[in-house]
Amino acid sequence: MAEPCPLIELSGPPHARGVQYGRQAAARIRKGIGHYTRQIAGAGLDEAGLAALVRDYLPVIEAFEPRYIAEMHGIAEGADVPFADIALLNARTEILRLAERPALRARLAAEPDGCTGVVALPPATRDGRLIHAQNWDWKAECAETAVVLRIKGEDGPDILTFTEAGGLARSGLNSAGIAITANYLESDRDYRDVGVPLALIRRKVLEQSQPALAMSAVYTTRKSASNNMIVSATDAAHRAVAIDFECAPDETFQVHAERGLLVHANHWVSPIALGKLRDTGIASTPCSLYRDLRVRELLAPQIGAITPDAVKAALFDDFASPFSVCRPVRLNSGNNLSATVAMIVMQPEAGVMEVAMLPATNRVFTRFELPRAMAAAAE
């Protein structure tokens, strides 16, 4: 049985909040650092080299949101680890693949994290309330480093986010009814320039009270590499919207729900995007071509009556295992243990997130809540 992911409660200004985080999650943070520093050591990059890469990247992060620098310094202090290691956890792909370092980038090419995301809008659900969910496919050992953060907002909504320990955000929801999940994408435009780390864009989304500002953070922020982000928003009157943003580093394309159902895996589907760029990720994630089809086919007959349990059942799909929607632990081509690390099922209006770790073999969910989520947002 996989160990449940722990809840970390945070409040206060950025640095103090970071210190709380570092102290409470120190063991998991150190374990996560170990995963990635072993990888970079294998490529010949030592601690000094990592620190130099982080220094190169800091101006990009600071220009986007200086508060995040203070929070990461606090995490490092609380966990008693170097700041560069916390920066690595929040920008692992970007820092290791800096566009100006093509030789380093080639040596550090990593297995992509997969993911299958789904949103059922209110007209498609049984109780008329939005459901937003995801399978996160990545290194199996990250099941031992994941945490859920419950963050008391200082000047904005409260946040509930699932992330790797030391990270500022990944998948999550806030007390204003905004939620986000993300999926790996790849294109021939990737790593030509330096952009904002994806984890920090997701955190920025969750700090917003207005859907327009949350979507703007995804749509307009320049990135180093492609990524798919699904942003949903709902209110106390059960009105909702969800847009899938297929993001190239310098351009964003939209995919919308069909009959109230939105599903995305790890390949580009926007016809406009496919007419302008080349999808280079299929070679490493060929199962993406049918994972979204499987989830859609399982849920489509239930449109108008979709429940959280129905979404879970679709995300548990084991067709063509181990290259399935829900992936068991297996050795991948990069000699890493890969799996569906977590299934995250969110009901943003209720402020509820359910998480099952290594769901291919563990169907036990831990429930996390933002108390009075939509009631607070309506006040």
Secondary structure as UniProt FT lines:
FT   STRAND          7..10
FT   HELIX           14..24
FT   HELIX           26..42
FT   TURN            43..44
FT   HELIX           47..64
FT   HELIX           66..79
FT   HELIX           83..90
FT   HELIX           92..96
FT   TURN            99..100
FT   HELIX           102..107
FT   STRAND          116..120
FT   HELIX           122..124
FT   STRAND          131..139
FT   HELIX           140..144
FT   STRAND          146..151
FT   STRAND          159..164
FT   TURN            165..166
FT   STRAND          171..174
FT   TURN            175..176
FT   STRAND          178..184
FT   TURN            188..191
FT   HELIX           198..206
FT   HELIX           211..220
FT   STRAND          227..234
FT   TURN            236..237
FT   STRAND          240..248
FT   TURN            249..250
FT   STRAND          251..256
FT   TURN            259..260
FT   STRAND          261..264
FT   HELIX           271..274
FT   TURN            275..276
FT   TURN            282..284
FT   TURN            286..287
FT   HELIX           288..299
FT   HELIX           300..302
FT   TURN            303..304
FT   HELIX           308..315
FT   TURN            319..322
FT   STRAND          330..331
FT   TURN            333..334
FT   STRAND          337..347
FT   HELIX           348..350
FT   STRAND          352..357
FT   TURN            359..361
FT   STRAND          366..369
FT   TURN            371..372
FT   HELIX           373..378
//
